[in-house]
């Protein structure tokens, strides 16, 4: 006596055929997922965070192994550009890489700011491989409290 289970409208004759069908559907699903990702990741270097408040914006960037003198920051209009370079690690004589994942060379990141900033008041500090950039909001763009007068 052969047992038959019902899945929806389809009844199962041979369980191996159903397993093959499910495997094909899963492969198709994974192939579709990897061809058209549902989300977009940020560029890998340098990783940046940006937050804002009424006074301006703060941008932090992870720059391990980068010398502060190799970093250039420019603000033009509402666009910040961060460029720099990271030098490769020097190997001693007789050494060779077993695994190499850390990149080196020149990098550029451009970020559209959410509002105009006072470019001459931008400040940058570098501490323990993290670059902190303070971007004060332009006075003309700051929200102003309007007082209501009585007549």
Rosetta silent file (secondary structure, phi, psi, omega in degrees, C-alpha in Angstrom):
SEQUENCE: XXXXXXXXXXXXXXXXXXXXXXXXXXXXXXXXXXXXXXXXXXXXXXXXXXXXXXXXXXXXXXXXXXXXXXXXXXXXXXXXXXXXXXXXXXXXXXXXXXXXXXXXXXXXXXXXXXXXXXXXXXXXXXXXXXXXXXXXXXXXXXXXXXXXXXX
SCORE:     score description
SCORE:     0.000 S_00000001
   1 L     0.000  126.571 -178.207    0.000    0.000    0.000 S_00000001
   2 L   -96.962  128.988  177.735    1.470    3.357   -1.088 S_00000001
   3 L   -83.588  139.259  176.212    0.878    6.406    1.117 S_00000001
   4 L  -125.557  129.465  174.293   -0.036    9.625   -0.619 S_00000001
   5 L  -107.171  150.179 -179.583    0.103   13.039    1.004 S_00000001
   6 E  -108.721  124.877  174.873   -1.617   16.039   -0.425 S_00000001
   7 E  -116.500  102.226 -176.887    0.182   19.391   -0.726 S_00000001
   8 L    68.182 -130.996  179.758   -2.302   21.902   -2.070 S_00000001
   9 L   -89.162  -10.568 -172.808   -3.889   20.559   -5.238 S_00000001
  10 E   -98.239  132.847  175.303   -0.991   18.297   -6.057 S_00000001
  11 E  -102.175  150.131 -174.242   -0.701   14.781   -4.656 S_00000001
  12 L   -91.187  116.178  176.162    2.649   13.182   -4.126 S_00000001
  13 L   -91.530  -55.867 -178.314    3.306   10.069   -6.157 S_00000001
  14 L  -118.493  113.963 -177.088    7.083    9.741   -5.870 S_00000001
  15 H   -59.953  -30.297 -179.309    8.707   11.572   -2.941 S_00000001
  16 H   -68.211  -34.389  176.279   12.070   11.770   -4.782 S_00000001
  17 H   -64.627  -40.414  179.426   10.482   13.705   -7.644 S_00000001
  18 H   -65.747  -39.968  177.706    9.094   16.192   -5.143 S_00000001
  19 H   -63.989  -43.059  176.956   12.517   16.576   -3.495 S_00000001
  20 H   -60.733  -43.366  179.950   14.113   17.176   -6.925 S_00000001
  21 H   -62.709  -44.291  179.606   11.451   19.788   -7.752 S_00000001
  22 H   -63.858  -39.097  178.684   11.998   21.566   -4.433 S_00000001
  23 H   -63.701  -42.351  177.905   15.773   21.530   -4.977 S_00000001
  24 H   -62.388  -41.450  179.298   15.358   23.110   -8.438 S_00000001
  25 H   -65.410  -39.954  178.677   13.090   25.799   -6.997 S_00000001
  26 H   -65.748  -42.926  177.686   15.579   26.581   -4.207 S_00000001
  27 H   -61.080  -41.209  178.662   18.462   26.822   -6.718 S_00000001
  28 H   -64.026  -41.427  178.599   16.352   29.145   -8.849 S_00000001
  29 H   -62.369  -46.730  179.405   15.545   31.263   -5.808 S_00000001
  30 H   -65.319  -40.379  178.233   19.217   31.558   -4.804 S_00000001
  31 H   -62.057  -41.465  178.356   20.288   32.332   -8.379 S_00000001
  32 H   -64.861  -42.024 -179.097   17.698   35.111   -8.562 S_00000001
  33 H   -62.715  -43.777 -176.752   18.779   36.495   -5.199 S_00000001
  34 H   -76.811  -22.223  176.050   22.455   36.677   -6.129 S_00000001
  35 H   -78.673  -38.799 -177.670   21.785   38.228   -9.541 S_00000001
  36 L  -126.926   86.010 -179.583   19.510   40.976   -8.208 S_00000001
  37 L   -62.475  144.341 -178.833   20.317   41.806   -4.599 S_00000001
  38 L   -81.025  -12.085 -179.989   17.417   43.305   -2.656 S_00000001
  39 L  -137.687  159.585 -179.774   19.672   45.744   -0.859 S_00000001
  40 L  -113.687  131.460  179.702   22.721   47.754   -1.742 S_00000001
  41 L   -91.359  155.635  178.152   25.798   47.711    0.473 S_00000001
  42 L   -72.481  152.574  173.894   27.990   50.672    1.112 S_00000001
  43 L   -55.095  149.851 -168.888   31.369   50.863   -0.580 S_00000001
  44 L   -79.156  -24.006 -176.702   33.866   48.964    1.507 S_00000001
  45 L  -145.338  131.221  -10.569   36.550   51.561    2.187 S_00000001
  46 L   -82.812  150.099  174.312   36.428   53.627    4.141 S_00000001
  47 L   -69.826  135.895 -175.900   33.297   52.702    6.077 S_00000001
  48 E  -131.220  146.635  169.898   31.510   55.916    7.077 S_00000001
  49 E  -122.332  143.882  177.833   28.737   56.985    9.460 S_00000001
  50 E  -136.144  133.030  172.553   26.980   60.353    9.258 S_00000001
  51 E  -136.325  156.529 -175.654   24.524   61.877   11.688 S_00000001
  52 E  -129.017  160.066  169.253   22.916   65.305   11.860 S_00000001
  53 L  -147.118 -170.022 -177.815   21.315   67.662   14.350 S_00000001
  54 L   -64.107  -27.740 -175.247   20.147   71.295   14.268 S_00000001
  55 L   -86.222  -23.372 -178.109   23.737   72.559   14.477 S_00000001
  56 E   163.300 -150.884 -178.713   25.300   70.485   11.702 S_00000001
  57 E  -133.246  155.142  173.981   26.569   67.046   10.783 S_00000001
  58 E  -126.911  131.398  178.070   29.255   64.709   12.044 S_00000001
  59 E  -120.227  132.423  172.931   30.950   62.218    9.760 S_00000001
  60 E  -120.974  144.124 -179.980   33.192   59.425   11.005 S_00000001
  61 E  -135.374  135.115  177.027   35.303   57.216    8.776 S_00000001
  62 E   -84.558  118.597 -177.564   37.272   54.091    9.640 S_00000001
  63 L  -133.006   59.512  179.880   40.804   54.504    8.299 S_00000001
  64 L   -66.130  137.791  177.833   43.032   51.885    9.946 S_00000001
  65 L    78.521    6.600  178.753   46.593   51.973    8.745 S_00000001
  66 L  -102.830  133.124  176.324   46.208   55.385    7.076 S_00000001
  67 L   -79.813  137.642 -179.842   48.523   58.219    8.077 S_00000001
  68 H   -54.837  -33.098  179.891   46.697   61.511    8.784 S_00000001
  69 H   -71.430  -10.746  177.860   49.014   63.327    6.365 S_00000001
  70 H   -96.296   11.688 -178.382   47.754   61.025    3.574 S_00000001
  71 E  -109.803  135.346  176.079   44.129   62.222    4.015 S_00000001
  72 E  -127.315  128.708  179.878   42.562   65.075    2.040 S_00000001
  73 E  -120.769  131.343  175.072   39.102   66.475    2.859 S_00000001
  74 E  -135.564  145.169  176.238   37.295   69.018    0.697 S_00000001
  75 E  -124.967  120.895  176.805   33.842   70.569    0.914 S_00000001
  76 E  -128.357  116.152 -176.772   32.344   72.211   -2.154 S_00000001
  77 L    62.831 -121.001  179.283   28.747   73.342   -1.839 S_00000001
  78 L  -108.556   23.900 -177.949   26.909   70.436   -0.217 S_00000001
  79 E  -119.513  126.377  175.396   29.433   67.786   -1.283 S_00000001
  80 E  -105.022  134.130  176.514   32.192   66.387    0.900 S_00000001
  81 E  -122.528  128.816  179.010   35.029   64.457   -0.733 S_00000001
  82 E  -116.391  119.480  177.836   37.439   62.316    1.255 S_00000001
  83 E  -127.813  159.287  178.436   40.549   61.064   -0.534 S_00000001
  84 E   175.595 -167.947  177.946   43.702   59.411    0.646 S_00000001
  85 E  -151.655  152.025  175.300   45.905   56.389    0.403 S_00000001
  86 E  -122.242  128.287 -177.354   46.989   53.447    2.511 S_00000001
  87 L   -80.861  147.339  177.404   50.467   52.060    1.995 S_00000001
  88 L   -70.351  153.713  176.326   51.032   48.293    1.676 S_00000001
  89 L   -71.701  137.917  179.596   52.697   46.458    4.530 S_00000001
  90 L   -84.229  130.206  175.806   56.394   45.882    3.958 S_00000001
  91 L   -94.748  143.452  176.875   57.506   42.251    4.104 S_00000001
  92 L   -78.587  163.920 -179.401   60.906   41.342    5.454 S_00000001
  93 L   -59.229  132.719  179.256   63.333   39.319    3.379 S_00000001
  94 L    88.949   -8.258  178.900   62.216   35.684    3.113 S_00000001
  95 L   -91.087  149.662  172.984   58.585   36.477    4.090 S_00000001
  96 L  -146.158  156.594 -178.291   55.621   35.929    1.792 S_00000001
  97 L   -72.076  136.325  170.466   51.910   36.327    2.216 S_00000001
  98 L   -95.438  -36.922  177.292   49.888   33.330    3.317 S_00000001
  99 L  -151.025  136.918 -178.802   46.648   35.341    3.173 S_00000001
 100 L  -136.599  107.481 -178.962   46.117   38.961    2.150 S_00000001
 101 L  -114.418  -25.433 -178.395   42.736   40.614    2.739 S_00000001
 102 L   -79.313  124.759 -178.494   43.600   44.186    3.719 S_00000001
 103 L   -81.708  168.272  176.324   43.662   46.443    0.718 S_00000001
 104 L  -148.819  168.417  179.880   46.016   49.317    0.000 S_00000001
 105 E   114.331 -166.553 -177.199   46.323   52.135   -2.460 S_00000001
 106 E   -81.419  149.425  176.008   44.324   55.274   -3.195 S_00000001
 107 E  -141.000  155.421  175.584   40.682   55.721   -2.182 S_00000001
 108 E  -145.538  133.096  172.227   37.994   58.361   -2.708 S_00000001
 109 E  -130.067  133.541  176.388   34.569   58.691   -1.118 S_00000001
 110 E  -118.583  134.692 -176.869   32.127   61.453   -1.993 S_00000001
 111 E  -130.926  129.118  176.883   29.157   62.179    0.212 S_00000001
 112 E   -82.407  118.020 -179.452   26.197   64.475   -0.499 S_00000001
 113 L   -76.894  150.433 -176.912   25.505   66.498    2.650 S_00000001
 114 L   -77.399   -7.155 -179.805   21.873   67.052    3.677 S_00000001
 115 L  -161.578  163.833  176.933   22.338   70.831    3.943 S_00000001
 116 L   -66.470  146.985  178.731   24.881   73.603    3.204 S_00000001
 117 E  -122.749  162.626  174.382   27.771   73.863    5.680 S_00000001
 118 L   -82.849   93.221 -173.387   30.204   76.582    6.732 S_00000001
 119 H   -57.701  -33.787 -178.698   33.177   75.187    4.785 S_00000001
 120 H   -76.419   -7.763  179.244   35.686   77.454    6.550 S_00000001
 121 H  -109.706    5.599  178.291   34.579   76.080    9.963 S_00000001
 122 L   -66.753  134.509  178.733   34.835   72.365    9.136 S_00000001
 123 E  -124.966  145.979  179.130   37.114   70.566   11.592 S_00000001
 124 E  -132.800  136.688  176.278   38.704   67.115   11.374 S_00000001
 125 E  -130.539  143.377 -179.355   40.355   65.013   14.089 S_00000001
 126 E  -119.064  120.925 -177.753   42.065   61.644   13.703 S_00000001
 127 E  -142.658  120.586  176.022   42.115   59.305   16.706 S_00000001
 128 L    53.578   40.696  176.774   42.955   55.569   16.813 S_00000001
 129 L    83.408    3.913  178.582   42.244   55.059   13.114 S_00000001
 130 E  -113.869  126.163  176.350   38.899   56.907   13.162 S_00000001
 131 E   -93.724  126.146  177.885   38.513   60.215   11.344 S_00000001
 132 E  -111.338  121.312  179.403   35.918   62.576   12.924 S_00000001
 133 E  -117.912  122.359  177.479   34.729   65.451   10.726 S_00000001
 134 E   -98.828  123.911 -175.099   32.533   68.183   12.236 S_00000001
 135 E  -120.910   93.535 -178.515   30.475   70.020    9.615 S_00000001
 136 E   -68.361  135.223 -179.777   28.679   73.093   11.039 S_00000001
 137 E   -67.620  140.463  178.333   25.423   73.929    9.318 S_00000001
 138 L   -60.472  136.133 -178.485   25.370   77.255    7.427 S_00000001
 139 H   -54.081  -42.018 -178.127   23.706   79.975    9.517 S_00000001
 140 H   -64.449  -20.961 -177.359   21.329   80.853    6.674 S_00000001
 141 H   -98.221  -10.013 -178.488   20.131   77.234    6.573 S_00000001
 142 L   -68.499  140.556  175.560   19.598   76.722   10.316 S_00000001
 143 L   -63.760  139.503  179.966   15.987   76.491   11.461 S_00000001
 144 L  -117.463  141.637  175.748   14.920   79.655   13.266 S_00000001
 145 L   -83.375  128.429  179.557   12.341   80.021   15.966 S_00000001
 146 L  -101.894  122.458  179.047    9.776   82.602   15.021 S_00000001
 147 L   -85.003  143.875 -179.750    8.218   84.421   17.939 S_00000001
 148 L   -98.154  125.863 -179.522    4.545   85.243   17.761 S_00000001
 149 L  -100.541  149.072  175.637    3.663   88.811   18.740 S_00000001
 150 L  -100.160  151.951 -178.471    0.336   89.959   20.060 S_00000001
 151 L   -99.737    0.000    0.000   -1.341   93.085   18.805 S_00000001
